[in-house]
Amino acid sequence: MRIGLLQCDGLDPRIVSVAGDYDALYSSLLARDGLDFVRFRADLGQLPSSTADCDAWLIGGSRRGVYEDDDWIHDLRRFTGRLLTDDRPLVGVCFGHQMIGLELGAPVDDVGYTVGAVDYRLHDVPPGETGGAAVEYGDAFTVAAIHRDQVLEVPDGATLLATAERTPVAAFTMGPRVLAVQPHPEFGRGVAGTIYRSRAERIGQAAADDAIGSLDVALDSDRVADWIIAVARS
């Protein structure tokens, strides 16, 4: 199975030198037998010619906004629309989550930074899970986040999957073949901490310090990875 990673940004050199860029982080997060990753640098104008070039697709994060007026962002949005129309398995993370939401008609806007390990509550059964009382009573999971923009409404026809205190639409699904999640399951504690330190001037030193301190918990990245794999194999 080939998963096409539509990479929308590059990580800071200090992170790449230790952990690799987004493609390496996703390859590690989603390491399963029989899975191969093909990277397209969407932010550099590299897009596949067909939605059938890979078996499933993942749109990653970016420091840019999905509403910005850049050619590559418009091109990626058109390709996202083709993926949805062609019913290809599709996962969006952070910027990718917002891109899918925008293409499905939901508003996306800057509401201020959310950083750190965030607790999310499920509102529906995640892909690949059987559900039960845990979901009914708001089963929680924790993932590292860093974003200013977010999807403000659940898109028409989509199902709200998870919320957080500052992120009411933290994840949604559209049937079994589309999953959009706001936080970054590919960021382990070490990578997340390095990102928060490197962006302290942008997000504020106090917020960065709090975000780094919040990482002294177990992250549920592997659980979210299982959801991504379930969608990819749908």
SENUKOL-663667 format. One record per residue (C-alpha): x, y, z; residue in three letters. Coordinates in steps of 0.001 Angstrom, whole numbers, padded with zeros to 6 digits, always signed. Layout:
N
XYZALA;...
***
This chain:
234
+000000+000000+000000MET;+001274+003436-000967ARG;+000410+006433+001201ILE;+000945+009780-000479GLY;+002189+012423+001959LEU;+001240+015893+000766LEU;+003854+017818+002735GLN;+002961+021472+003227CYS;+005988+022789+005122ASP;+009479+021859+006239GLY;+010512+021533+009863LEU;+013263+023649+011385ASP;+016815+022442+010604PRO;+017557+021667+014263ARG;+014656+019194+014286ILE;+015469+017715+010891VAL;+019056+017080+011976SER;+017861+014920+014880VAL;+014458+013447+013961ALA;+014075+014113+010230GLY;+011445+016096+008373ASP;+007708+015400+008271TYR;+008129+012392+005982ASP;+010448+010722+008502ALA;+008135+011496+011416LEU;+005101+010036+009629TYR;+007066+007003+008441SER;+007997+006338+012068SER;+004506+007011+013434LEU;+002781+004836+010847LEU;+005387+002096+010525ALA;+003445-000999+009506ARG;+004264-003963+007305ASP;+003271-003400+003693GLY;+003088+000414+003884LEU;+005232+002641+001701ASP;+005313+006440+001755PHE;+005594+008708-001261VAL;+006310+012366-000490ARG;+005033+015285-002548PHE;+006202+018750-001466ARG;+002895+020498-002086ALA;+004330+023739-000698ASP;+006965+023627-003464LEU;+004392+023030-006191GLY;+004817+019259-006312GLN;+001465+017529-006668LEU;+000608+014136-008160PRO;-001021+013945-011547SER;-003805+011632-010387SER;-005645+010812-007176THR;-004975+007156-008066ALA;-001186+007585-007835ASP;-001361+006330-004237CYS;-003788+004136-002322ASP;-004372+006702+000425ALA;-003395+010302+001127TRP;-002265+012381+004102LEU;-002147+016185+004112ILE;+000258+017396+006780GLY;+000808+020547+008795GLY;+002083+023990+007844SER;+002808+027368+009361ARG;+000720+028868+006580ARG;-003046+029397+006553GLY;-005378+027513+004232VAL;-007092+030811+003378TYR;-003875+032511+002198GLU;-003632+033578-001434ASP;-000718+031459-002661ASP;-000752+029396-005833ASP;+000348+026208-004102TRP;-002423+026522-001505ILE;-005050+026993-004231HIS;-003599+024031-006145ASP;-003643+021842-003053LEU;-007233+022800-002312ARG;-008244+021779-005832ARG;-006446+018458-005416PHE;-008134+017962-002030THR;-011478+018465-003753GLY;-010546+015816-006315ARG;-009598+013377-003553LEU;-012955+013907-001874LEU;-014879+013604-005144THR;-012989+010436-006096ASP;-013628+008942-002637ASP;-009943+008285-001963ARG;-008923+007493+001633PRO;-007821+010862+003017LEU;-006380+012055+006336VAL;-005659+015666+007248GLY;-003487+016754+010176VAL;-003496+020372+011456CYS;-003233+022426+008219PHE;-004546+019308+006425GLY;-007493+019131+008830HIS;-008260+022756+008041GLN;-007859+022218+004291MET;-010383+019385+004290ILE;-012763+021429+006444GLY;-012464+024452+004156LEU;-013044+022386+001025GLU;-016152+020881+002653LEU;-017535+024371+003298GLY;-016572+024984+006935ALA;-015090+028328+008025PRO;-011443+028385+009120VAL;-009901+031310+010995ASP;-007145+032439+013335ASP;-008325+032268+016955VAL;-004941+032496+018694GLY;-002322+029958+019638TYR;-003023+026584+021193THR;+000217+024858+022198VAL;+001198+021936+024379GLY;-000150+018513+025193ALA;-003919+018889+024884VAL;-006638+016613+026252ASP;-009341+015836+023690TYR;-012703+014172+024275ARG;-014286+011788+021835LEU;-017828+012336+020624HIS;-017962+009350+018286ASP;-016256+006040+017648VAL;-012850+006552+015994PRO;-011938+004708+012798PRO;-010947+001118+013516GLY;-012342+001079+017070GLU;-015472-000693+018233THR;-016761+001976+020599GLY;-018725+001264+023762GLY;-019133+002977+027116ALA;-015779+004766+026903ALA;-016868+006809+023888VAL;-020352+007314+025291GLU;-018901+008947+028399TYR;-016305+011055+026643GLY;-013191+008914+026384ASP;-010122+011180+026393ALA;-006856+011140+024494PHE;-003848+013455+024632THR;-001785+014685+021674VAL;+000698+017538+021150ALA;-000684+020613+019389ALA;+000542+023871+017926ILE;-001824+026001+015858HIS;-003506+029372+015555ARG;-006099+028552+012917ASP;-008869+026050+013394GLN;-012042+024747+011811VAL;-014916+026674+013377LEU;-017856+024438+012425GLU;-018382+020777+011642VAL;-018705+020539+007844PRO;-022086+019570+006447ASP;-022332+015794+006225GLY;-019357+015227+008543ALA;-019404+013713+012035THR;-017740+015419+014990LEU;-015133+013037+016385LEU;-013383+015029+019131ALA;-013354+018373+020930THR;-011105+020239+023357ALA;-011649+023260+025580GLU;-010086+025670+023075ARG;-010776+023579+019966THR;-014474+022726+019583PRO;-013910+020964+016233VAL;-010707+019103+017021ALA;-011420+016134+014755ALA;-014121+014958+012379PHE;-014808+012135+009973THR;-016692+011911+006706MET;-017732+008276+006422GLY;-015030+005614+006804PRO;-012583+007154+004324ARG;-011957+010704+005604VAL;-010360+011662+008917LEU;-009325+015193+009916ALA;-007494+015898+013194VAL;-006200+019243+014472GLN;-003296+018118+016734PRO;+000001+016524+015645HIS;+000283+012793+016433PRO;+003618+012733+014569GLU;+005167+015011+017231PHE;+006600+013024+020115GLY;+007524+014807+023317ARG;+011096+015522+022215GLY;+010117+016936+018834VAL;+007223+018923+020280ALA;+009425+020419+022974GLY;+012031+021462+020418THR;+009343+023089+018267ILE;+007932+025011+021230TYR;+011409+026269+022150ARG;+012220+027264+018579SER;+008991+029230+018234ARG;+009004+030899+021655ALA;+009398+034351+020140GLU;+006324+033785+017987ARG;+004064+032136+020549ILE;+005427+033949+023613GLY;+008020+032682+026094GLN;+005512+032044+028870ALA;+003242+030045+026551ALA;+006235+028080+025260ALA;+007377+027292+028797ASP;+003876+026127+029752ASP;+003661+024007+026591ALA;+006993+022342+027344ILE;+005893+021666+030915GLY;+002658+020092+029677SER;+004622+017377+027875LEU;+005297+015498+031112ASP;+002449+013127+030263VAL;+001932+010080+028078ALA;+000857+011031+024549LEU;-001673+008918+022683ASP;-000004+009288+019298SER;-000059+005529+018650ASP;-003812+005441+019147ARG;-004340+008210+016599VAL;-001903+006422+014279ALA;-004192+003392+014380ASP;-007111+005587+013271TRP;-005038+006897+010363ILE;-004117+003367+009307ILE;-007760+002264+009535ALA;-008788+005068+007152VAL;-005870+004369+004801ALA;-006901+000728+004551ARG;-010617+001449+004142SER;
***
